[in-house]
Amino acid sequence: MSASIIMVIINPEFSSAPTESTRVTAVVDGASLVFEWDEDARIEVRALGREVVIEANAAGLGTLAGQLLALAGDGVPDGAHLHLENGNGVEEGSVDLVLERSDEE
């Protein structure tokens, strides 16, 4: 597995979501990844025992879908991943969420 890590700081003040639409481009092992956050996105992640609940509004679901599609793109290396952390990409009080590509069976 590759050691590609994508750590994106959306809002350095750690508020729950970006105040306006945000677009971040990262180059990982030669692959260009574009991550976008809708200005109205709200994403909350909770761990409930053996379940993880991702609760989001329509803008948040669209944002997550776009991030997953970016990781699924052609040329994106195995192990590339994106960290969404408490108050930085997900709502304050959420557990951290890591979206990772794994092509190994």
C-alpha positions in Angstrom: 0.0 0.0 0.0 1.3 3.5 -0.9 1.9 6.0 1.8 0.0 8.8 0.1 -1.6 11.1 2.6 -3.9 14.0 1.9 -4.6 16.2 4.9 -6.7 19.2 4.0 -7.2 22.1 6.3 -10.5 23.6 5.3 -10.9 26.3 7.9 -8.0 26.9 10.3 -10.3 28.3 12.9 -12.0 24.9 13.1 -15.5 26.0 12.6 -17.9 23.3 11.5 -17.8 23.9 7.8 -16.3 26.3 5.3 -17.9 29.6 5.1 -18.0 29.6 1.3 -17.4 27.0 -1.3 -13.9 25.6 -1.1 -11.9 23.9 -3.7 -8.6 22.1 -2.9 -6.3 20.5 -5.4 -3.7 18.0 -4.2 -1.1 16.2 -6.2 -0.4 12.7 -4.9 2.1 10.4 -6.7 1.5 12.4 -9.9 -2.3 12.2 -9.7 -4.2 15.5 -9.3 -7.1 15.2 -6.9 -9.7 18.0 -6.6 -11.8 18.1 -3.4 -14.7 20.6 -3.2 -16.9 21.6 -0.2 -20.3 23.2 -0.8 -20.7 26.3 1.2 -23.9 24.9 2.8 -22.5 21.4 3.5 -23.2 20.0 7.0 -21.7 16.6 7.8 -21.8 15.0 11.2 -20.1 11.6 12.0 -21.0 9.6 15.1 -19.7 6.3 16.3 -22.5 4.3 18.0 -21.0 1.0 19.2 -20.4 -1.1 16.1 -22.1 1.4 13.8 -20.9 4.6 12.2 -23.6 7.2 11.4 -22.9 9.8 8.8 -25.6 12.4 8.9 -25.6 15.2 6.3 -27.8 17.6 4.6 -28.1 17.5 0.7 -25.1 19.7 0.3 -23.0 17.6 2.7 -24.0 14.4 0.9 -23.0 15.9 -2.4 -19.7 17.0 -1.0 -19.0 13.5 0.3 -20.0 12.0 -3.0 -17.6 14.3 -4.8 -14.7 13.5 -2.5 -15.3 9.8 -2.9 -15.4 10.2 -6.7 -12.1 12.1 -6.6 -10.5 9.2 -4.7 -12.0 6.7 -7.2 -10.6 8.6 -10.2 -8.2 7.1 -12.8 -4.6 7.3 -11.7 -5.2 7.8 -8.0 -2.8 5.6 -6.1 -3.7 2.9 -3.7 -3.6 4.3 -0.2 -4.5 7.8 -1.1 -6.8 9.2 1.6 -8.5 12.3 2.9 -8.9 13.2 6.6 -12.1 15.0 7.7 -11.6 15.9 11.3 -13.8 17.2 14.2 -14.6 20.8 13.3 -12.6 20.7 10.1 -14.7 19.2 7.3 -17.3 17.6 9.7 -19.4 19.2 12.4 -17.9 20.1 15.8 -18.3 17.1 18.1 -18.0 14.6 15.3 -15.6 11.7 15.2 -12.8 11.9 12.6 -13.6 10.4 9.2 -10.9 9.0 6.8 -11.8 8.3 3.2 -9.2 6.0 1.8 -8.7 4.2 -1.5 -7.7 0.6 -1.3 -7.3 -1.4 -4.5 -6.0 -4.5 -2.7 -8.3 -7.4 -2.4 
